[in-house]
């Protein structure tokens, strides 16, 4: 069942075919083949036939925002 709300509808319009691939193993998480270290939590929710919303919580050395 496809979830319908503002965020998901906007995502569907802006990014109809996501390209990122996420792999979670018992000890590691990879995004497009890049290992993510210090991961605390991974949540996933299928929101379409070929779309999964993934939330990854991890610790980082620094953070910058260009907004």
N, C-alpha and C positions, 0 to 999 in steps of 0.2 A: 504494500500500500504506500503510495507516495504522499508524503506529508506536505500540506499546503499552509504556508504562512508567508509573510512579507519577505523575510530573509531568504527563504528557499526559492520563492518566485523570482526575486532579484538575481540570485545566484544562477538560476536556470537561464535567465535572459542574458546575463553578462558572460557567463562561462558555461555554455551548453555541453561542452565536452572537456571535463577536467583532465589534466595530463599527469598530475602527480600520482606516484604509486607508493604506498606505505606498506612496510613489512614489519610486523611485530613478532619477535621470537621470544622465548622465555627469558632471555638475558639482554637483548638489544632491540632498538627501533631504528629503522632505516627509512629515509624519505628520498626517493629517486636514487637509491644506492648509497646515499650518504648517511653514515652512522650518526645518530643523535645520542650524546652522552648525558648522564645524570637525569634520566627520565624518571619522573615521579608517578605519572598517571597517563593512560591512553584511553580515550573513549571514542567509540565509533557508532554511527547511526546511518543506516541505509536510507537515503531520502529519494532515490530514483532508481531506475533500472540499472544504470551504470554510474551512479553517483553516491559516494559515501562521505558524510561529514565527519571529519576526524579532528579531535581535540587532543593535543599533546602538551602536557605540563612538564617543563624541565628547568633545571638551573643553568644559568649562563654567566659568563664572566662579565659581560656588559650588555647594554641595550641602548640603541639609538633609534629615534623616530624622526622622520623627515616631514611630519605633518605640520 
